[in-house]
Amino acid sequence: MTESALPMAGLRVLDISSFIAAPAAAVVLGDWGADVIKIEGPDGDPNRTIMHDSSNYPKAPVNYPWQMDSRNKRSLVLDLKKPEARAALDRLIATSDILICNFPPPVRDKLRLTYDDARAVNPKLIYASLTGYGEAGPDRDRPGFDATAYFARSGLLEAQRYEGGPPGVPGPAQGDRATAMALVSSILMALIHRMKTGEGSWVGTSLLGNGLWACGVVAQAALVGAFLEHRPPPERPRSALGNIYRTSDDRWLQLTIVREDKLWAPLCKAVEHPELIDDPRFATQPDRRSRSAELATILRETFARNPYEHWREALAGRGVTFGVISRPQDVPDDQQAVACGAIVETAIPDMSRTLANPVRLSFAEQRIAHPAPALGQHSEEILREAGLSAQEIAALKTSGAVK
């Protein structure tokens, strides 16, 4: 399939956002054919340097965060604090389909970049807003990151906490990428609405809203007054059949057996303890729960005797539901991730493979990833397309409004 036949081909997206969640939404639209213009300030999106600035990012000679979150985009540098740059942006808004913005509301007001401001220029525009805590309420103006708004405020970190220990710290941008897909979904709904009515619209989502949705079981339980104590350690789990176990080669397995009536006997056979099937200590689910520490000890000692590959074959052969707890270093060799299209080849010279967005279509394949742009790489090209003359562009450069 040619790029012109991709489902988002012909649509122009203005990505006026920084860091990860909102720019990642723009990546998905670009993957499916949209022309994505990355509008940055003179200093550029901080995501250009996040690998070096953050202590939680693995260091590499390749600027992989920037390549992943800005592939297939074009870069235009506008200093929106300058009136002439803001006027140039209106020329782009007038001919665009989608604007993605993650400025907090006060900044949008200051830059005259609210939905009402954009709609006045282009009534058919879809204005997609990403915030930390939502568009209303006492915290609407607070900046939010996924660690603070998605994970911490939603209760996700506390829900996963082991008793006696501190809440865990999430890895970089985990909530951002999930939230990006919600923003993509809202944009697609707005496109359907525009097809039906010819009208543009405002759409949006927040890190907090997505964190609560991800924490749905625990958060909804709290809304009806139901709570669990902190998670007990693996040595005395709530259920030995929903627990983690270490293998002899220092890998970890996650057992997740929901249908105990169906899988109790297959599990016992897979771990070569058929005598447990009719052991009166573990005859029923309530028995297994009341003796979870005792059963966990048996399983822990059993799994520790053999390597992961042994248990993978034994458990899979009996249809027992389990998963290996993969390490980051396992990802490059994960044949299943390649086969299902989650890891794909690129046209980026120093990064031959990347992560695909998770959407799959029967009628199209995602665009191959091309290099992320240098700062201001396409400024003149984009402004010419917007109808600015060479003299106007030169004046903008002289004033510092454009780089």
VMD Tcl script that draws the C-alpha trace (Angstrom):
set ca {
  {0.00 0.00 0.00}
  {1.29 3.48 -0.87}
  {1.41 6.18 1.79}
  {-1.29 8.12 -0.08}
  {-3.69 5.25 0.57}
  {-3.16 5.22 4.34}
  {-6.34 6.07 6.30}
  {-5.03 9.40 7.67}
  {-3.39 10.52 4.42}
  {-4.41 14.01 3.35}
  {-4.87 15.26 6.91}
  {-2.60 17.90 8.38}
  {-1.79 17.79 12.10}
  {-0.22 20.63 14.08}
  {1.62 19.08 17.02}
  {2.03 22.01 19.41}
  {2.99 19.90 22.38}
  {6.02 18.72 24.31}
  {7.41 15.67 26.06}
  {5.53 12.47 25.43}
  {1.78 11.81 25.76}
  {0.48 14.40 23.28}
  {3.43 14.07 20.84}
  {2.98 10.28 20.94}
  {-0.64 10.73 19.83}
  {0.64 12.75 16.88}
  {3.09 9.93 16.10}
  {0.20 7.48 15.77}
  {-1.63 9.79 13.35}
  {1.60 10.15 11.35}
  {2.13 6.40 11.33}
  {-1.20 6.10 9.52}
  {-0.42 8.75 6.93}
  {-1.09 12.21 8.38}
  {1.27 15.10 7.65}
  {2.43 16.00 11.16}
  {4.06 19.40 11.70}
  {5.95 19.59 14.98}
  {5.84 23.21 16.18}
  {8.56 23.93 18.72}
  {9.84 26.95 20.59}
  {13.37 28.25 19.97}
  {14.83 25.85 22.55}
  {13.01 22.85 21.10}
  {10.89 20.19 22.74}
  {12.62 19.06 26.00}
  {12.06 15.51 24.78}
  {15.01 16.10 22.45}
  {17.35 15.91 25.48}
  {15.32 13.84 27.97}
  {17.60 10.79 27.63}
  {20.48 12.81 29.09}
  {18.40 15.01 31.41}
  {16.57 12.20 33.21}
  {18.30 9.76 35.54}
  {15.65 7.13 34.74}
  {16.40 6.82 31.02}
  {18.86 4.19 29.77}
  {21.75 5.95 28.03}
  {22.63 5.16 24.42}
  {24.57 6.71 21.54}
  {21.25 6.96 19.68}
  {18.67 9.56 20.75}
  {15.97 6.90 20.78}
  {13.30 8.87 22.73}
  {13.32 11.65 20.14}
  {13.36 9.22 17.23}
  {10.46 7.22 18.63}
  {8.25 10.17 19.57}
  {8.95 12.41 16.57}
  {9.38 10.01 13.67}
  {7.77 11.03 10.39}
  {7.26 14.62 11.59}
  {8.42 17.93 10.15}
  {9.82 20.61 12.48}
  {8.87 24.28 12.46}
  {10.31 26.62 15.09}
  {8.02 29.50 16.12}
  {8.51 31.77 19.11}
  {4.82 32.11 19.94}
  {5.56 34.87 22.43}
  {6.17 37.11 19.43}
  {3.02 38.48 17.72}
  {4.37 37.90 14.23}
  {5.01 34.21 15.00}
  {1.52 33.87 16.41}
  {0.14 35.42 13.21}
  {2.12 32.93 11.13}
  {0.64 30.11 13.20}
  {-2.85 31.29 12.27}
  {-1.94 30.82 8.61}
  {-1.18 27.19 9.41}
  {-4.27 26.70 11.57}
  {-6.43 27.92 8.70}
  {-5.29 25.04 6.48}
  {-4.97 22.26 9.07}
  {-7.33 19.53 10.21}
  {-6.13 18.77 13.72}
  {-4.29 20.75 16.39}
  {-2.80 18.90 19.35}
  {-1.88 21.01 22.36}
  {-0.80 20.19 25.91}
  {-0.20 23.66 27.33}
  {-1.88 24.22 30.73}
  {-4.98 26.47 30.42}
  {-3.23 29.66 31.65}
  {-0.54 29.27 28.99}
  {-3.15 28.71 26.29}
  {-4.86 31.92 27.39}
  {-1.60 33.87 27.35}
  {-0.66 32.63 23.87}
  {-4.20 33.08 22.53}
  {-4.21 29.38 21.75}
  {-7.51 28.30 23.30}
  {-10.08 26.33 21.34}
  {-12.11 29.49 20.81}
  {-9.04 31.26 19.41}
  {-8.32 28.42 16.99}
  {-11.96 27.93 16.01}
  {-12.23 31.59 15.03}
  {-9.51 30.95 12.44}
  {-10.74 27.55 11.27}
  {-14.28 26.42 12.28}
  {-13.63 22.91 10.93}
  {-10.52 22.39 13.05}
  {-10.35 19.52 15.54}
  {-8.65 20.86 18.65}
  {-7.24 18.06 20.82}
  {-6.18 19.00 24.34}
  {-4.07 16.93 26.72}
  {-3.87 18.03 30.36}
  {-2.48 16.60 33.56}
  {-5.63 16.89 35.65}
  {-8.45 17.88 33.31}
  {-10.02 21.07 32.01}
  {-11.95 21.96 35.18}
  {-11.52 21.80 38.93}
  {-9.07 23.16 41.51}
  {-6.05 21.45 39.91}
  {-6.83 22.25 36.25}
  {-3.91 24.69 35.96}
  {-1.29 22.37 37.47}
  {1.27 20.85 35.12}
  {1.19 17.06 35.30}
  {3.51 14.24 34.34}
  {2.53 10.61 34.10}
  {4.39 9.81 37.34}
  {2.42 12.44 39.27}
  {-0.99 12.56 37.59}
  {-1.42 9.12 35.97}
  {0.31 6.88 38.49}
  {0.46 8.71 41.81}
  {-2.83 10.66 41.90}
  {-4.93 7.82 40.44}
  {-3.95 5.32 43.15}
  {-2.13 2.98 40.79}
  {1.13 3.12 42.75}
  {-0.56 2.59 46.09}
  {-2.66 -0.29 44.70}
  {0.49 -2.20 43.73}
  {2.33 -1.58 46.97}
  {3.53 -4.50 49.10}
  {2.75 -4.22 52.80}
  {5.49 -2.58 54.78}
  {7.19 -1.18 51.68}
  {7.05 2.16 49.89}
  {5.06 2.73 46.69}
  {7.03 1.85 43.59}
  {8.28 4.41 41.08}
  {7.06 3.86 37.50}
  {9.37 3.61 34.54}
  {9.59 6.56 32.13}
  {6.48 7.49 30.12}
  {4.45 4.34 30.80}
  {1.27 6.29 31.49}
  {2.05 8.76 28.70}
  {1.81 6.14 25.97}
  {-1.47 4.71 27.24}
  {-2.89 8.22 27.50}
  {-1.74 8.98 23.94}
  {-4.05 6.27 22.64}
  {-7.02 7.84 24.44}
  {-6.22 11.16 22.76}
  {-6.00 9.40 19.39}
  {-9.41 7.83 20.02}
  {-10.96 11.21 20.81}
  {-9.51 12.67 17.61}
  {-10.92 9.83 15.53}
  {-14.37 10.38 17.06}
  {-14.10 14.07 16.18}
  {-13.22 13.18 12.59}
  {-16.33 11.00 12.38}
  {-18.39 13.88 13.82}
  {-16.93 16.24 11.20}
  {-17.72 13.80 8.41}
  {-21.35 13.74 9.54}
  {-21.83 17.44 10.31}
  {-18.99 19.38 8.70}
  {-18.20 20.86 12.11}
  {-14.94 21.04 13.95}
  {-14.83 20.40 17.69}
  {-12.84 20.34 20.90}
  {-11.76 16.94 22.25}
  {-9.43 16.03 25.06}
  {-8.25 13.72 27.77}
  {-6.10 13.88 30.90}
  {-3.37 11.87 32.55}
  {-5.46 11.66 35.72}
  {-8.52 10.39 33.88}
  {-6.51 7.72 32.11}
  {-4.76 6.70 35.32}
  {-8.10 6.21 37.06}
  {-9.39 4.23 34.08}
  {-6.28 2.01 34.22}
  {-6.81 1.60 37.97}
  {-10.47 0.86 37.29}
  {-10.98 -2.23 39.48}
  {-9.47 -0.67 42.59}
  {-10.81 2.84 41.94}
  {-14.36 1.65 41.25}
  {-14.20 -0.55 44.34}
  {-13.28 2.53 46.36}
  {-16.33 4.36 44.97}
  {-18.55 1.73 46.60}
  {-16.49 1.63 49.81}
  {-14.47 -1.54 49.11}
  {-10.75 -1.68 49.85}
  {-7.93 -4.23 50.13}
  {-5.04 -4.13 52.54}
  {-1.60 -3.67 51.02}
  {-0.45 -6.61 48.95}
  {1.20 -9.32 51.11}
  {4.65 -10.59 50.04}
  {4.97 -13.55 47.63}
  {5.80 -15.86 50.55}
  {2.23 -15.54 51.84}
  {0.12 -14.33 48.93}
  {-3.64 -13.88 48.91}
  {-3.67 -16.73 46.40}
  {-0.75 -19.04 45.65}
  {-2.24 -19.50 42.17}
  {-2.01 -15.79 41.43}
  {1.58 -15.28 42.49}
  {5.14 -14.90 41.21}
  {7.81 -17.62 41.40}
  {11.53 -17.66 40.64}
  {13.07 -20.36 38.45}
  {16.52 -21.92 38.79}
  {17.98 -19.58 36.13}
  {16.75 -16.48 38.00}
  {13.71 -15.83 35.84}
  {10.31 -15.03 37.31}
  {6.99 -16.61 36.38}
  {3.59 -15.05 36.98}
  {0.87 -17.63 37.61}
  {-2.59 -16.21 36.92}
  {-5.10 -18.98 37.43}
  {-8.62 -17.57 37.59}
  {-10.54 -20.80 36.82}
  {-9.12 -22.90 39.64}
  {-11.84 -25.54 39.20}
  {-10.58 -26.13 35.67}
  {-6.82 -25.68 36.05}
  {-5.97 -26.98 39.51}
  {-5.38 -30.55 38.30}
  {-3.41 -29.52 35.16}
  {-1.18 -27.30 37.33}
  {-0.45 -30.11 39.75}
  {0.51 -32.39 36.87}
  {2.62 -29.70 35.17}
  {4.68 -29.15 38.33}
  {4.97 -32.92 38.82}
  {2.95 -32.99 42.03}
  {-0.09 -35.05 41.02}
  {-0.57 -36.04 44.68}
  {-1.70 -32.47 45.39}
  {-4.81 -32.89 43.26}
  {-6.63 -34.82 45.98}
  {-4.67 -33.48 48.94}
  {-7.36 -32.53 51.49}
  {-5.36 -29.45 52.49}
  {-6.00 -27.97 49.02}
  {-9.20 -29.71 47.94}
  {-11.27 -26.56 47.35}
  {-10.60 -22.96 46.49}
  {-11.33 -21.81 50.06}
  {-8.87 -24.45 51.30}
  {-6.19 -23.24 48.90}
  {-6.80 -19.64 49.93}
  {-6.69 -20.36 53.66}
  {-3.44 -22.29 53.19}
  {-1.96 -20.00 50.55}
  {1.39 -19.61 52.34}
  {1.75 -23.37 52.65}
  {0.88 -23.94 49.01}
  {3.13 -21.09 47.90}
  {6.05 -22.70 49.71}
  {5.53 -25.95 47.81}
  {5.29 -24.14 44.47}
  {8.22 -21.84 45.25}
  {10.51 -24.78 46.04}
  {9.28 -26.66 42.97}
  {9.79 -23.85 40.48}
  {13.26 -23.19 41.88}
  {14.45 -26.63 40.77}
  {14.31 -26.06 37.00}
  {14.98 -23.26 34.50}
  {12.33 -21.14 32.84}
  {12.32 -23.09 29.55}
  {11.46 -26.26 31.41}
  {8.49 -24.62 33.09}
  {7.38 -22.82 29.95}
  {7.02 -26.14 28.16}
  {5.46 -27.90 31.13}
  {2.88 -25.22 31.91}
  {2.00 -24.44 28.30}
  {1.69 -28.14 27.58}
  {-1.03 -28.43 30.22}
  {-2.82 -25.21 29.24}
  {-1.95 -23.47 32.50}
  {-2.20 -19.68 32.32}
  {1.14 -18.06 33.13}
  {3.55 -15.46 31.84}
  {7.23 -14.85 32.06}
  {8.23 -11.54 33.64}
  {10.39 -10.29 30.82}
  {13.46 -8.17 31.34}
  {14.13 -5.18 29.08}
  {17.13 -7.03 27.66}
  {14.76 -9.77 26.46}
  {12.81 -7.43 24.17}
  {15.24 -7.41 21.19}
  {15.03 -11.20 20.91}
  {11.30 -11.56 21.50}
  {10.17 -13.40 18.37}
  {6.52 -13.01 19.28}
  {6.83 -9.22 19.51}
  {8.25 -9.20 15.98}
  {5.68 -11.66 14.64}
  {2.74 -9.65 15.97}
  {4.12 -6.42 14.53}
  {4.99 -4.72 17.81}
  {8.66 -4.40 16.79}
  {9.26 -3.21 13.23}
  {12.11 -2.19 10.96}
  {12.74 1.50 10.24}
  {14.34 3.80 7.70}
  {16.31 5.52 10.48}
  {20.03 5.00 9.78}
  {21.19 4.64 13.40}
  {18.07 2.90 14.75}
  {17.14 -0.06 12.60}
  {14.16 -1.19 14.68}
  {11.50 0.58 16.69}
  {8.18 0.02 18.46}
  {5.07 0.23 16.31}
  {1.93 1.80 17.70}
  {-0.50 -0.91 18.85}
  {-3.27 -0.31 16.26}
  {-3.67 -3.04 13.62}
  {-5.84 -2.76 10.49}
  {-6.76 -5.37 7.89}
  {-6.71 -2.79 5.10}
  {-3.45 -0.93 5.77}
  {0.01 -1.21 7.28}
  {1.70 1.52 9.27}
  {4.08 3.84 7.53}
  {7.74 2.92 8.00}
  {9.48 5.16 10.54}
  {11.69 7.87 9.02}
  {14.13 10.01 11.04}
  {12.81 12.56 13.49}
  {13.55 16.13 12.37}
  {16.34 18.43 13.41}
  {15.19 21.59 15.18}
  {13.61 23.87 12.59}
  {14.59 21.57 9.74}
  {11.43 22.28 7.75}
  {10.57 25.82 8.87}
  {10.88 27.53 5.49}
  {9.24 24.66 3.62}
  {6.19 24.66 5.90}
  {5.77 28.44 5.88}
  {5.93 28.48 2.08}
  {3.19 25.86 1.98}
  {1.12 28.11 4.25}
  {1.38 30.86 1.64}
  {4.06 33.09 3.15}
  {6.35 34.84 0.69}
  {10.12 34.71 0.79}
  {10.15 38.28 2.07}
  {7.71 37.46 4.88}
  {9.75 34.42 5.92}
  {12.95 36.45 5.88}
  {11.34 39.11 8.08}
  {10.19 36.46 10.55}
  {13.71 35.08 10.75}
  {15.23 38.50 11.23}
  {12.86 39.23 14.13}
  {13.63 35.89 15.78}
  {10.00 34.76 15.43}
  {11.10 31.85 13.23}
  {14.21 29.72 13.32}
}
mol new
graphics top color blue
foreach p $ca { graphics top sphere $p radius 0.5 }
foreach p [lrange $ca 0 end-1] q [lrange $ca 1 end] { graphics top cylinder $p $q radius 0.2 }
display resetview
